[in-house]
Amino acid sequence: MTGDKPGDKSGGGPLRAVHHGAAAVRLEGITKRFPGVVANKDIALTVDKGTVHAIVGENGAGKSTLMKILYGVQQPDEGTIEIDGTVRQLRSPADAIAAGIGMVFQHFQLADNLTVLENVVLGAERLHGIGEGARAKIREISDAYGLDVRPDALVADLGVGARQRIEILKVLYRGARIIILDEPTAVLVPQEVDELFDNLRELKSEGLTVMFISHKLDEVLKVADAITVIRRGTTVAEVDPSGVTPRQLAELMVGSELPSPSTEESTVTRTPMLTVDGISLDDPAGGRELLDGIDLTIHAGEVVGIAGVEGNGQAELVEVIMGMREPTTGRILLGDVDISDWQVREIREAGMGYIPEDRHRHGLLLEAPLWENVILGHQTESVNVSGPGGVLVNASAAKRETETIVEEFDVRTPSINVTSGSLSGGNQQKLIIGREMRRNPRVLIAAHPTRGVDVGAQAAIWDHIKAARRNGLGVLLISADLEELVGLSDTIRVILRGGLSGEFDPDVVTREELGAAMTGAQTTPADPAAPATHTTSPAADRRPEGTTDVPDAGTHDEGTTR
Ligand SMILES: Nc1ncnc2c1ncn2[C@@H]1O[C@H](COP(=O)(O)OP(=O)(O)OP(=O)(O)O)[C@@H](O)[C@H]1O
C-alpha cells in the first residue's frame, strides 16, 4: 500500500491525497545532504491552509531536518519552498517568521525566573512594547485561542502544559500563521495531550495551519487532518487518517510488516535489588519537601513503573538514587549494600545503569564521536582502559564495542566517528540505551527510555529490557507514556508532590484511575505504602477511550508542580 505520492489524486483508499483549497505550504524536490547522509531527498509535501498536518517516520527519517528547513534553520541543497502561494528563500528563522512561520521546539526556550509577559516580549519588544500594550496583546491571543495564559505568572511556577502554551503564544505573538511543533506530546501526560489537541483545533478553526512531528501514532490519528509519511529521507505517502490504523501507519513508516508483540510471563523474584528506604529531600529554597518519605523496593526480574505529572519529584528521586543529590533522610541499598553516600561513578560501577531524562545534559557529549560517548560514565571499566594502572583509554576496544551497539540497537549513523550531536534524536537515544544495556547492569534507572523513539525502535528497546529482566535485571521505569508503563511494568506507583502512592496492577488499572492519582483528584490512601484501592465508579470503565472524569486539576497556568 505504499508508493502514492503526495498530490497524486489517482487510486483511492487511505493513501489518496486530495488537496482542495489554498496551500499554506508547498515543498517540491527538497534535498538536503550532510556528510555521509542524505537527510532529505526529493521531498514533496503540500499542507492545506487551516488544517493540522502530521509528519511521521522512523528515527533518522529526516523529519526534523525538513522542519528546520521550513523554519530557516537549515538551507536545502535543492528544491523550492512555497508559502501561501509565494516562493520563498528562508535563510534564517527571521525570514521564516517574516513569512508567517513559527516553530515550537521540544526543549522549551523559556527563562524560568521571568514572567510570561517578559518571556513573550523578549526579542519582540518593537511589536507591542513591553508594558500594557504587550499585556493586552497576550490576553487577546490567549482568549482568541483558548490558551489560558496569564501574562504576569512566573514561568518557574508553571507546569509543562502551561509552558508549552506560552511557547505557542510566543510564536502567535510574532505573527505566525503556520505553526510547526516538534513532538509536542512527548513531554505531556494524557490529560495535557487532550488539552493541547483542543488548542490545536481552536487554532485551525481560526484559519491557522499546524504542522507537527510525532511518534505517537494513535494521537496522530486522533488530531491530524492529513499525515505525511517520510521514509529514509523521502515522502512516501500522504494518508487520510480516517482510513488507516496505527499499525498500517507504522508499516508505511518502516516499509514492511511489523512483528506482533508477544505476551510475557512474570519474572519477578523475591530478591531485592534496589531498596529506597524512607527517602526525604528538603527543598533548598525552603518550599515543601521535594521527596517525602519514599519507600520502594525493586526485586530481581521486576520493573517498577512510576507514573506522574512532570515536576512531582521524579527527577529528584532519580538524582538521589544515582548519587547526584544527598537525601535529607533515608537510605538507598543496592542489593544489601548501603550506597547512600556513594559517588555517581561508584554507583554506576557497582552495576547501576542509567538512562537520563535529558540526554543532552546528562547522557551525551554532543561534540564527541559516538565511540567516546560509549565510554562515558564507564571510563574506568576494564574494557575501556589499558596500560599500567588502567590509565589509558582503550580506543580500539571502545570502538569495537560501539560497532556492536550500533549493530544490536540499530543506531542509524554513517559511522562511529561522527559526533553524537549529528545523530537524529531517536538515534541518540538508541545509542544511550545500547551503552547502558551492554554493561549488563543489575539495576536500570530508566527515565523516559523511548521518548523520541519511533514505534519500531520502541518495540526493540522494550524487548531488550524484557530480555534483561528475564535474566534478573531490576528496573525503575519513569515514563510519561502510559502505554509504556502498562506494557512494561510489573507494578505501577504514582508520584505526586514528592510522595508515592500504593501499588497499581498494570493488568487491571484503567487510564482514568492512573490519571486521577496523578493529578491528586483521587484521595490517596493515608498510608502511602497501603495498596491503592481502585475507587473509580464502574461507569468510568464504560466511558469511551480518552474521556476522563479527572477535573482539570489546575494544570492550566498553575500547572501541577511541587
Ligand atoms: N547537523 C547534522 N549533521 C550531520 N548529520 C545530520 C545533521 N542533522 C541531521 N543529520 C542526519 O540526517 C538524518 C535525518 O535526521 P533528522 O534529525 O532529520 O531525523 P528525524 O526523522 O527527525 O529523526 P528522530 O525521529 O530520531 O528525531 C540522520 O541520519 C541524521 O543523522
The ligand as an SDF file (V2000), in Angstrom:
LIG
                    3D

 31 33  0  0  0  0  0  0  0  0999 V2000
   23.6470   18.6920   11.6480 N   0  0  0  0  0  0  0  0  0  0  0  0
   23.7590   17.4490   11.1300 C   0  0  0  0  0  0  0  0  0  0  0  0
   24.9540   16.9600   10.7380 N   0  0  0  0  0  0  0  0  0  0  0  0
   25.0640   15.7290   10.2040 C   0  0  0  0  0  0  0  0  0  0  0  0
   24.0350   14.8870   10.0260 N   0  0  0  0  0  0  0  0  0  0  0  0
   22.8100   15.3020   10.4100 C   0  0  0  0  0  0  0  0  0  0  0  0
   22.6080   16.6050   10.9880 C   0  0  0  0  0  0  0  0  0  0  0  0
   21.3000   16.7450   11.2650 N   0  0  0  0  0  0  0  0  0  0  0  0
   20.7040   15.5860   10.8860 C   0  0  0  0  0  0  0  0  0  0  0  0
   21.6140   14.7210   10.3700 N   0  0  0  0  0  0  0  0  0  0  0  0
   21.3300   13.3870    9.8420 C   0  0  0  0  0  0  0  0  0  0  0  0
   20.2240   13.4860    8.9620 O   0  0  0  0  0  0  0  0  0  0  0  0
   19.3720   12.3500    9.1050 C   0  0  0  0  0  0  0  0  0  0  0  0
   17.9680   12.8010    9.4040 C   0  0  0  0  0  0  0  0  0  0  0  0
   17.9310   13.3180   10.7480 O   0  0  0  0  0  0  0  0  0  0  0  0
   16.6310   14.0060   11.3730 P   0  0  0  0  0  0  0  0  0  0  0  0
   17.0390   14.5680   12.6850 O   0  0  0  0  0  0  0  0  0  0  0  0
   16.0240   14.9130   10.3760 O   0  0  0  0  0  0  0  0  0  0  0  0
   15.6980   12.7350   11.5810 O   0  0  0  0  0  0  0  0  0  0  0  0
   14.2860   12.6100   12.3160 P   0  0  0  0  0  0  0  0  0  0  0  0
   13.3610   11.9720   11.3390 O   0  0  0  0  0  0  0  0  0  0  0  0
   13.8820   13.9280   12.8290 O   0  0  0  0  0  0  0  0  0  0  0  0
   14.6370   11.5880   13.4740 O   0  0  0  0  0  0  0  0  0  0  0  0
   14.1090   11.4320   15.0210 P   0  0  0  0  0  0  0  0  0  0  0  0
   12.7460   10.8380   14.9300 O   0  0  0  0  0  0  0  0  0  0  0  0
   15.0760   10.4480   15.5880 O   0  0  0  0  0  0  0  0  0  0  0  0
   14.1700   12.7720   15.6480 O   0  0  0  0  0  0  0  0  0  0  0  0
   20.0080   11.4700   10.1750 C   0  0  0  0  0  0  0  0  0  0  0  0
   20.7560   10.4660    9.5450 O   0  0  0  0  0  0  0  0  0  0  0  0
   20.9110   12.4040   10.9250 C   0  0  0  0  0  0  0  0  0  0  0  0
   22.0000   11.7010   11.4700 O   0  0  0  0  0  0  0  0  0  0  0  0
  1  2  1  0
  2  3  1  0
  2  7  2  0
  3  4  2  0
  4  5  1  0
  5  6  2  0
  6  7  1  0
  6 10  1  0
  7  8  1  0
  8  9  2  0
  9 10  1  0
 10 11  1  0
 11 12  1  0
 11 30  1  0
 12 13  1  0
 13 14  1  0
 13 28  1  0
 14 15  1  0
 15 16  1  0
 16 17  2  0
 16 18  1  0
 16 19  1  0
 19 20  1  0
 20 21  2  0
 20 22  1  0
 20 23  1  0
 23 24  1  0
 24 25  2  0
 24 26  1  0
 24 27  1  0
 28 29  1  0
 28 30  1  0
 30 31  1  0
M  END
$$$$
